[in-house]
Amino acid sequence: MQLKIFPLSILLSCLVSCQGNTLIHEYEHVDPDGWRRSDTITFLIPSVPESETYEVSVGLRLQNNFSYEEINLTTELCLENPAVHKKSNLCITTTDKEGRLLGYGIAYHQYEQPCMRIQLQKGQQGKVMVYHNMNKETLSRLTDVGVCIEH
């Protein structure tokens, strides 16, 4: 019995310690029939707990029949106290040269890619906005967009 409890306690302590470095890690659902270029997805950033350099990553979840080789996104970070506005363009490759989806998953494929590093100050709060800047006005078969900010 003691041997079974030990690995469980290690797993739980790892999960708790990993969460301490994450400011936000959220996904928002996108209508799979069409994410329009004008549909900005916004994630709120709570009060930053400590001054630190944070990495911002963007995540995507795609259906198996997604038809683009790459997705071009823009990420904007807007913070208060002190005011910061930072913009980053990101290209996420979704298929290999043979057209097979990359990422991981079975029914859906998930991608996560860093887009910026930024020094945040304790007490700052704000938002992250994500939108696509593809030539086509509407992207279909993309189901979720996410943001992770961690140090």
C-alpha positions as CSV (number, residue, x, y, z in Angstrom):
1,M,0.0,0.0,0.0
2,Q,2.8,2.4,0.9
3,L,4.4,1.9,-2.6
4,K,1.2,2.9,-4.3
5,I,0.8,6.1,-2.3
6,F,4.3,7.3,-3.0
7,P,3.9,7.6,-6.8
8,L,0.6,9.2,-6.4
9,S,2.0,11.9,-4.0
10,I,4.8,12.6,-6.5
11,L,2.3,13.0,-9.3
12,L,0.1,15.4,-7.3
13,S,3.0,17.5,-6.2
14,C,4.2,17.8,-9.8
15,L,0.7,18.9,-10.9
16,V,0.6,21.5,-8.2
17,S,4.1,22.9,-8.9
18,C,3.4,23.0,-12.6
19,Q,0.3,25.1,-12.1
20,G,2.3,27.7,-10.1
21,N,4.1,28.8,-13.2
22,T,1.0,29.3,-15.4
23,L,-0.8,32.6,-15.4
24,I,-3.5,31.5,-17.9
25,H,-4.1,28.4,-20.0
26,E,-7.5,28.7,-21.7
27,Y,-9.2,27.7,-24.9
28,E,-12.3,29.3,-26.5
29,H,-14.6,27.5,-28.9
30,V,-14.7,28.7,-32.5
31,D,-17.7,27.9,-34.8
32,P,-16.3,25.0,-36.9
33,D,-18.3,26.3,-39.9
34,G,-16.3,29.5,-39.9
35,W,-13.9,31.7,-38.0
36,R,-14.2,35.0,-39.7
37,R,-11.2,37.4,-39.8
38,S,-13.2,39.9,-37.8
39,D,-13.9,37.4,-35.0
40,T,-11.3,38.4,-32.5
41,I,-11.0,35.9,-29.6
42,T,-10.1,37.6,-26.3
43,F,-8.6,36.1,-23.2
44,L,-8.5,38.1,-19.9
45,I,-5.3,38.2,-17.9
46,P,-5.8,38.4,-14.2
47,S,-3.5,40.3,-11.9
48,V,0.1,39.1,-12.5
49,P,1.3,37.5,-9.2
50,E,5.0,38.4,-9.6
51,S,7.3,40.4,-11.9
52,E,8.8,37.8,-14.2
53,T,9.5,37.1,-17.9
54,Y,6.5,35.2,-19.3
55,E,6.2,33.2,-22.5
56,V,2.9,33.6,-24.5
57,S,1.9,30.6,-26.6
58,V,-1.1,30.2,-28.9
59,G,-2.9,26.9,-29.3
60,L,-5.2,25.5,-32.0
61,R,-7.5,22.5,-32.3
62,L,-8.4,21.4,-35.8
63,Q,-10.7,18.8,-37.3
64,N,-9.1,16.0,-39.2
65,N,-10.4,17.4,-42.5
66,F,-8.8,20.8,-42.1
67,S,-7.5,21.9,-45.5
68,Y,-4.7,24.5,-45.0
69,E,-1.0,23.8,-44.8
70,E,-0.5,26.7,-42.4
71,I,-2.4,29.3,-40.4
72,N,-1.4,32.9,-40.1
73,L,-2.4,34.5,-36.8
74,T,-1.9,37.8,-35.0
75,T,-1.7,38.0,-31.3
76,E,-2.0,41.3,-29.4
77,L,-1.2,41.7,-25.7
78,C,-2.7,44.7,-24.0
79,L,-1.8,45.4,-20.3
80,E,-2.4,48.2,-17.8
81,N,-0.3,49.6,-14.9
82,P,2.1,50.1,-16.7
83,A,0.5,50.3,-20.1
84,V,2.0,47.8,-22.6
85,H,0.8,46.9,-26.1
86,K,2.7,44.2,-28.0
87,K,1.7,42.6,-31.3
88,S,3.1,39.4,-32.8
89,N,2.4,37.6,-36.1
90,L,2.6,33.9,-36.0
91,C,2.5,31.1,-38.7
92,I,1.6,27.7,-37.5
93,T,2.4,24.8,-39.9
94,T,-0.5,22.3,-39.8
95,T,0.6,19.6,-42.4
96,D,3.8,17.9,-43.6
97,K,4.9,17.9,-47.2
98,E,2.6,14.9,-48.0
99,G,-0.4,16.8,-46.6
100,R,-0.7,14.8,-43.4
101,L,-1.8,16.8,-40.3
102,L,0.9,17.5,-37.8
103,G,0.1,18.2,-34.2
104,Y,-1.2,15.5,-31.9
105,G,-4.6,13.9,-31.4
106,I,-7.0,11.4,-33.1
107,A,-10.4,13.0,-34.0
108,Y,-8.9,16.5,-33.6
109,H,-5.3,17.7,-33.9
110,Q,-3.9,20.2,-31.4
111,Y,-1.0,22.6,-32.0
112,E,0.7,24.9,-29.6
113,Q,3.4,27.4,-30.5
114,P,5.2,30.2,-28.6
115,C,4.6,33.7,-30.1
116,M,6.3,36.1,-27.7
117,R,8.3,36.6,-24.4
118,I,7.5,39.6,-22.3
119,Q,8.5,41.0,-18.9
120,L,5.3,41.4,-16.9
121,Q,5.1,43.4,-13.7
122,K,3.3,42.4,-10.5
123,G,-0.3,43.6,-10.4
124,Q,-0.5,44.2,-14.2
125,Q,-3.7,42.9,-15.8
126,G,-5.2,43.1,-19.3
127,K,-6.1,40.9,-22.2
128,V,-4.7,38.8,-25.1
129,M,-6.5,39.0,-28.5
130,V,-6.1,36.5,-31.3
131,Y,-7.4,36.7,-34.8
132,H,-6.4,35.1,-38.1
133,N,-5.0,37.1,-41.0
134,M,-5.4,34.6,-43.8
135,N,-6.3,35.6,-47.3
136,K,-9.6,33.8,-47.1
137,E,-12.2,35.7,-45.0
138,T,-13.5,32.6,-43.2
139,L,-11.6,29.5,-41.9
140,S,-13.7,26.3,-41.4
141,R,-12.9,23.1,-39.4
142,L,-11.0,25.0,-36.8
143,T,-12.7,24.3,-33.4
144,D,-10.8,26.0,-30.6
145,V,-8.2,28.7,-30.1
146,G,-6.2,29.0,-26.9
147,V,-3.6,31.0,-25.1
148,C,-1.1,29.9,-22.5
149,I,1.0,32.4,-20.5
150,E,3.6,31.0,-18.2
151,H,7.1,31.6,-16.8
